[in-house]
Structures are given as C-alpha cells and as structure tokens.
Amino acid sequence: MQSDGIGRSQYSGDVSIRTIPEGGTNRLQDYTRGATAPDNHGNYTVDYQHYELNPVEKRPPQPISYYIVTDPDNTWGDGFIFNPNGSSENRQTAAVDAHYGMMKTLDYYSEHGHRF
Ligand SMILES: [Ca+2]
C-alpha cells in the first residue's frame, strides 16, 4: 500500500511527500524512490534522537538504535523553525525537510542519468 502525505516543512513550505500506511499509522517512507529490498520498499526517514552510544566506541558516537518517523493522520510537522525542545509536531518538521530533500535529490540524479 502507499499514500501521499502533507508535509509542513521549514525550508520548502507545504509539500507532498510519499508515505506508507502501516498498522493504523503512516511511515515516513517513500514507496517510489530508493531501496528496493523486499523489506524496505523505498527509502525512509528515521529519528536518531534517542540513540544509545556504543559503550566500546563512544568517540565518535555510534547510533545503534533509531525509529522510523510515523504519523497517524499523514499530515506531518508544523512548518516552524526546528526547536530541539519543541513539540513532536515540530520534530516532524525536521523529518519532513530530510524526507523531501531526499526525494528531490534522488530526482535530480535520476534526471541526470544516474540510477539508484
Ligand atoms: Ca500529524
């Protein structure tokens, strides 16, 4: 399954973003661009905020856990400047910019003869 969400980005205004519905919510995952492995179905955007440091290699920090950004109503972010202490909606705004930037970057390379 697939869907198109509304992203309220900080840098590009309101944009259409590709998402995948799953389990009553939506994953910030593009079903048309990027990875094609059977369990991936396209590139996704993750939040590393709550990563844990690998105890053996604390320099540089190595993210060892993350979660894919999800949203129940498929409208993402608040469009305001990112605030690290902001609301979950505001955190989504940063994810929208990352996800939309990935979409546009892959489109650029595709249009210029590169394949991904
Ligand atoms: Ca929402």
Residues whose N, C-alpha, C, O or C-beta is under 5 A from the ligand:
A	BS01	CA	D71 D73 N74 T75 W76
